Every structure is written in structure tokens, then in C-alpha cells.
Amino acid sequence: MIIMDPPRKGSDEKFLSSVLSRKPNQIIYISCDPETLARDILYLKDKYQVTFVQPVDMFPFTNHVETVVALSLKK
């Protein structure tokens, strides 16, 4: 399992490529930016499927929402 919590700019291609080469059974991705989350999931989508999504409002009265996403290796 890999747990990812990248900065707002998301993960870079080098890191995502490394994740794909290691082929963990599960990835937990914690994101503070839905745009970079979507971009990074698109990079992983050929080998991983999204199995769970949970938004978490850690900063009430702001427009910032964290999102926890679980991905599983496709069989």
C-alpha cells in the first residue's frame, strides 16, 4: 500500500511513474485540490480503479475540502 498526500500542485510524473512500477495493491490518495487529484487519477487509471471517495471538510467556512480516495490494482 502507498499513502499519498501531495502538495496542492499534486504529484509529479516521476513519482506517479514510480508508483506504477512498484504496483502496490492499494493506493490511498489524500488531496487538497480536486483538479490535481483528477489529473493524477487519470495518470493511474489504466492500472488502478477508484474504489472509495470521501470528501472531508477540515476547514469549515472556507472553500477548501480534502478528498480521500482509495484505488485498487486492476486484476
C-alpha angles and dihedrals in degrees: 000000000000122000113204125194104164126179120266091277089063129227122321124239093252092058094044090049089052090051091052092049092053093050100207114193091234138022124196109199119192111193136184094187122055093200095057090040090057091046093051094045089053088056091053099038098098092063103022136052126205110245102170138018125186124173114210122199101211094157109050118201092026131091093242119110127174117219125205115202128184118205126189129203111256115241 
